Amino acid sequence: MSKYFATHHRVNFPMLLRVMGWLLMIESAFMLVPLVTCLIYGESDYMAFLITVTVTFAAGALMTFCIRPSYSSMAKREGFLLTALVWILFSCFGMLPFLMCSTPLTLSDAFFETMSGFTTTGATVFESVESLSHGINMWRCLTQWIGGMGIILFTLAVLPMLNHSGGMQMFNAEVTGITHEKLRPRISQTAKGLWAVYFVLSAALCLLLWIGPMDFFDSVCHALSSMSTGGFSTRDDSVAAWDSTYIKIVLTIFMFLGGVNFALIYKAGTGNFKGLLHNDTLKAYLRIILCMYIAFAVTIAINGQANSISSVTIDPLFQIITTISSTGLTVSNFENWGSFIIALLFILMFFGACAGSTSGGAKVDRLLYLLKNTNNELYRSIHPNSIRSVRINDSIIPPETVDKVIAFLCIYVMIIALGGMVLTALNIPLVDAFFSSFSCVSNIGLGAGVTGYGGSFEVIPPAGKWILSILMLTGRLEIFTVLVLFTPAFWSK
């Protein structure tokens, strides 16, 4: 009975610290990639990564092997707490190379850049990424790839011990979406399946980019940042630096796949195409892209911007996909397409792509729930005694799930508004403050240059960068995982 009381009425901090130690050692292993990159290119930044790898591994080893929990079980509270803390811990250690490299950042800038990477936001404080070493650029893109599918999800795949110790709670807390489907009986098998799809798609994208005008290094970096729908680039002009229709087409296809629920891709890869063909969310995702493309093409033609075939075909489609998937790569000056296009992009930024993908935003799934529930409410206003349910994929959705979706969307808007108001208190212009808040919560990272404030987030005051970092984390973990930590009920016995 005493063990039951301890397990269910007190947060198991020793076990949390031990698991975080394992995670830090995993992060140090990932850091070997930019370290080797620096050595290959003969860059002095190898020392920054060597020190970081040593410090991160040592801290992880101490937490893992020196802490002995009295019991190893972790419940729902531990799952929420671990998920939120791990992203912060990864960013704290992940920012060390930015502090010690040949182009060092301040503490605020380094944390912002790292959090932007892990949350796949893509907002950057660097005014010129081409001045950075190959190792630093590799680390920027690698942080996005790690965070794209999820830090916790990777841990569940490589640490089977978590399968019986809060694994499902952590899976639900990190993976985007309303409901979460287990592909395999064990949660670790599901995590391995999702990461396998992610890795195969990333490798395929890298190979296709390498076949084109990109060299191997740029191909790897853009594969990492595009498949994760992060958007970091190794060039100041982003993808436009290559001026290649081939690259735009390849990236458009894979950014689209990055916005699809990876569980559906996994099923399709195993021969189960039924779920892919009859999924309401995927159909809505395709319809939105098609409708937006028609609107973009017509508007571009009306505004006299149809200067070539690509300007009304691949360019608008690329911009739609990169925005709805929250990747944030750019190939053309879309500001010249007119204010109506900008308004449409805001809508795409808000809702994003499908749940269970690497994209940001509120997700198409929730838009579908909202529209169907609104239609039911309008019907009930005329026929008050009727009973109508929200149906998705031929299944009736429980009312409490619909209520949670509506609550999420309301809180989502309030957080964007609150973030914008706080930024205005730091003397940031009104439009730029709200756009920056919107961009970070949606994890798209489009620079404030869209509103004329500046080319990068470097111009944001230090306090503003910490606020935006919190907004990025809140958006990536879909609000509830972070907000629940600040409720009295979470900590009460």
N, C-alpha and C positions, 0 to 999 in steps of 0.2 A: 504493500500500500504506500509506503514512504517513497519507493522508486516511482510509482505511478504519479504521486503528488509532485515529485520533483520534475518528472518529464512533462507533465501537462500544465504546471502552474509557474514554471520558471524557465526563462530563456537559457538554453544550454550554450553559454558563451565559450567554454573550453573547446567544445566540439566545433563551434563556428570558427574559432581562431585556427584550429588544426586544419580544417578544410581550406581556409583562406591561405594557409601556409602551402598546401598542395598547389593551389591556384597560382601563387607567386612563383613557385618553381616552374610551373608550366609557362608562365609569362617570360621567365628568364630564358627558357628554351627557345621561345619565339624570337627573342632579342638576338639570338645567335645569327639569324638571317641577315639583319642589317650590319652586324659585326663582320661577317664574312664578306658582305658586299663592299664595305670600306676597305678591307684587306685586298680584295680583287682589284679595286680601282686605285689603291695606294693612297687612301685619304687619311688624314690625321684624326678624323672623327672616330676611328676605331677605338681610341682610348676612352672616349665618352661611353661607348657601348660596352667595352670590356669592364669598366668600373660599374656600370649599371647592371650588367649581367651578374657580376660578383655580389654586389649589394643585394640585389633582388633574390638571388638564389640563397644567399646566407640567411636573409630574413625569413624566407619561406621554410628553409630547413629547420631553423630554430623554432618556428611556430609549429611545425609538423612533428618534430621528434622530441621536443622538450615539454610539450603540453600533453598531459595524460587525462582525458575526460573520464569522469566516473561512470558515465554511460554515453553511448554513441548515437542514440536515437535523436532525430530532429523532427519537430512537428511543423505545422503550418506557419507559426510565428517565426521559427528559425529560417524557414524557406524564404519568406519575405525579407527578413533582415539580412540574410546572407546575400541574396540577389542584389539588393541595393548597395550594400557595403562593398561587395566585390568590384563593382564598376568604379566606385570611388577609389578603392585601393589600387586597382590596375592603373588608373589615371595618375595617381600619386607617384607610383614607381615608373610608369611609362613616360612621364614628363622629364625624367632625369636626363636623358640624352639631349633634350632641347635646352636644358640649362647649361650643359657642359660642352656642346658642340662648337665648331668654329664660327657659327653665326648664332650666338646664345640669345635666348629669350629671357624676359623677366619671369618671375614666378607666376604672375597672373596670366601672362601670355602663354606660357608653357602648359599650364593646367588646362586652359581654354582649348589650345590646339590638340592636346591629347584626348580630352573629353569629346571634342568634336570628331576626332578620329574613331574612338571606340563606339560612339553612338551613331556613327555613319552620317553625321550631319553635314560635314564637308565645309563648314565655315572655317576660314583661315585668317591668321594674323600676319602671315608672310606676304609682303608686297611683291616679292620676286622669288618664286620657288626654284627658278633656274639657277639661282646663286647658291642653292643648298647643295650639300654633298649627296652623292648617290645613296649613301647609307641612311641619311636623314629622310630623303624622299621615300626610300624603301620602307622605313619604319612608319612614316605617315600613312602609306597605303596599306601596310600590313595591319596596323591598328584597326583600320576600317574593315578589313577582311575578317579579323578575329571577332569584332563586335557585330558584324553583319548577321551571322547565324546565331551568335550569342556566346558569351564567355561561359555561362553556366551550362548551356547545352553541350559545349565541347567537353566540359568537365564530366558531365554525366556519361559522355561517350567513352572517356578514358579512365574514369574512376568508378568501377562497378560497385564499390562499397556504398555509394550514394543511392543505389537502386532501391534499397530498403530503408534508407535514412533520409526522408524528406525530399527524395528525388522528384516525385510528382508535384509537390508544392513548388519547388524551384523551377520546374519545367513550366508550370502554369504562370508563375510570376514573371518569367522572362520572355517566353515566346509570345509574339504579338497575336492578338485575336480575341474573339468573344468566348468561343469554346475550343478545347484542344483535343485532338484525336490521337490516340496511341496507334501507331502503325504496326507495332509488334507487341507481344505480351509484356515484355520488360521495358521500362522506360529508357534504360541504357541502350537497348536495341533500336528503339525509336530514334534516339539521339544520333546513333551511328548511321542509321539510314538517311536522316536529314543531312548530316555532314557529308556523307558519301555523295549525295546528289550535288551539294554545294561545291565540293572539291572537283568533281568531274566537269561540271559546267565552267568552273573557273579555269581549269586546265585547257578545256576546249577553246574558251575565249582567248586565252593567252596564245595558243597555237595559231588561231585564225588571225589575230592581230600581228603576230610575228611574220606570217606569210605576206602581209601587206607592207606598207612603208615604214612601220615602226621597227626599231631594233629590239633585241631581246629584253633589255632592261625596261624600256618603256612599255613593252607588251606585258611584262609581268606586273608592273605597277598599275597599269590601267585595267588589267584583268582583275586584280585584287580590289581596286576601288570601284569598278563598274559592277561586278557581280554582287558586291555588297551594297550596291546603290548608295555609295558614299560620295564619290565625286571629286576626290583629291586627284590632281594631275601633276605631272612632272614638268609641265610647260606653263608659262605665264598666260598664254593664249588658249590654254586647255586643248581640246581636240582640234580646234581651228588651226593650230600650228602646223598640222600635216596637210590641211586642205584636201582631204581624201574622201571621196564619196564611199569608197569601199569600207573605210574605217567607220564612217557614220552609220552605214547599213548594218555592219556586224555589231556595233555597240547598241544600236536601236533594238535589235533582236534579243540580245542578252540582257539589256536593261528591262525589256518587257518580261522576260523569263524571271528576272529578279523580283518583279512585282507580283508574280503568281505564287499561290500557296505551294510551298515546297512538298507538302504531303501529297498534293495532286500530281506533281511531277514525279515523285517517288512511285506512286501507284501506276502512273503511265509507263514508267521505266520497267516495272515488273509485269507489264502486259494488261493491267486493269485500266482500260480507257473509259469505262462506263462513268466513273466519278468525274473524269475530266470533261466529258461531253454533256453531262447533265448537272453541272454545278452552276447554281444561280449566280453566285458571286463572280465567277469567271466570265459568264455571259454578260453580266453588267459591266465588268471591267472592259471587255471588248467593245460593247456598245458605247461606253463613254469615250473611248479612244476614237472610234469611228465618227461619232457626232462632233467631237472636238476638232478632228481633222477637217471635216467639211467646213466648220465655222472658221477655222484658221485659214484654209485655202481661199475661201470666198473673201474674207477680210483682207488678206494679203493682196489679192487681185484688185479689190476696190481701192485700196490705199496706194496702188501703183508700185508695189514692191515685188511684183512677179517678174523679176529680171531674167530668170532662167528656169529650166524645168525643175531643177533641184530646189529652187526657192519656193515652189508650191507642192513639192512632193516629199522628198526626204527631209528637208530642213524643218518644216512645221511638224512632221511626224516625230523627228528626233526630239524636238523641243517639248512636245506633248509627253512622250515616253519618259524623257529625263526628268520632267517635272512631276508627273503622276507617280513615278517610282521613287521620287525624292532623291535622285542621284545628283542633280544639279550641274551636270556638265553642260557646256555651252559651245555652240559652233557658229552662231551668227548673232548679230546685234538685233535681238528680237524686240528691243524697245522701239525700233523704227516701224514695227508692224502695226502700231496704233494702241491706244489706251484700252480698247475692247479686248485685245489679245492679252494684255496685262491682267485685266479683270478675270478672264477665263483661266489664266495661269494661277491666280489666287485660289480659285475654286479647286483646281487640281492639287495645289499644294495642301489645301485643307484636308481633303478626303484621302489622298494618296492612293495606293493600290490595294491588293488583297491582304487580308490577315494571314499570318503564317508565312509571309514573305520577308525579305530584308528591307522593305520600303518603310517609310515613315508615314506621318499623317494619321487621320482618324480611321482610315481604312474604308474601302468600298462596302465591306460587309455591313458596317454600322449604317452607312447611307441607305443600304437596301432595307435594313430593319426599320429605319426611321420612316422611309417612304411608305412601306407596307403598313406600318402602324398608323401613320397619318391618314392613309386611305381608309383604314378601318374606323378611325375616329370620325372622319367626315361622314361615312356611311351611318354610323351610330347616331350622329346628330339628327339624321332624318328618320332613322329606324332605331329608336332608343332601346327597344327590347331585344334587338338582335344580338347574337353571340358570334363574334368573328375572331379568328386567331391569325397570328402572323405565321405564314408558312414559308420555310426556306428549304430547298431541295426535297420537296414533298414531305417535310416533317414539320409538325406543329412545334413552335418555339414556346417554351414556358413563359408566362407573363413576367416572372421575376427576371428572366434574361433580357426581355425587352426593356423593362424598367432600368436595368443596369446600363444598357446601351444609351438610353435617353439621358441618364444621369452622367454617363461618361462624356457625351457630347456637350452637355451644359457646362460641366466642370472644365472641359477642354477649352471652350471659348472663354470662360472666366479666367483661367490661368494665362491665356494669351493677353487678355485685357489687363490683368493685374501686373504681368511682366512689363507690358508697355507703359503703364502708369508709373511703375517704379523707375524705369529707365528715363522717363521724362524728368523725374526728380534729380537726375544726374546731369541735367541740362542738355540732354540729347533731344534734337528736334522731334516734334510729335509724330510725324509720319514715319520717320526713321526708327523711332523707339518701338512703335507698334509693329512695323515690318520686321525688325530684328527679332522681337519676341515671337512673332508668328513663324518666322523662318527657323528659329531654333527649336521651338516646341514641335514643329512639324518635321524636324530633322532633315530639312532640305538644304539649308546652309547657303542659299543664294545671298550674295553680298549686298550690303546696303547701297551699293552703286545703282541698284534698280530705282531707288528713290532719290538718287543724287547726293547721298551723304558721303560716300567714299568708296574706294575700290575694294577694300577689305575690312575686316573687323578690327584691324589694328587701331583704328581711330576711336573705338569705344573705350571709355575710361576703365581703369582696372576693376573698380567695383562693379561696373556693368558687365564685365567679362565673367566675373564670378556668378552673377545673377543669371546670365545667359547659359553658363555651364550647368547650373541647377535645372534650368528649363530644358536643356538638351537631354539630361538624364531622365527628367520627369516624362518627357515626350517619348523617349526610347523605351522606357519601362511601362508605358501606357498608364501613367498617372496613379492608379490605385496602389501599385506596388510601393510607390514612394509616399503617397499621402497617408496610407494606412499606418505608417510608422509614427505619425504625429497625432494619432488618436489615442485618448486615454484607455480605450478598451483594449488596444494592442498590448499595453504594458500592465494592465490590471490582472490580478489573479482570478 
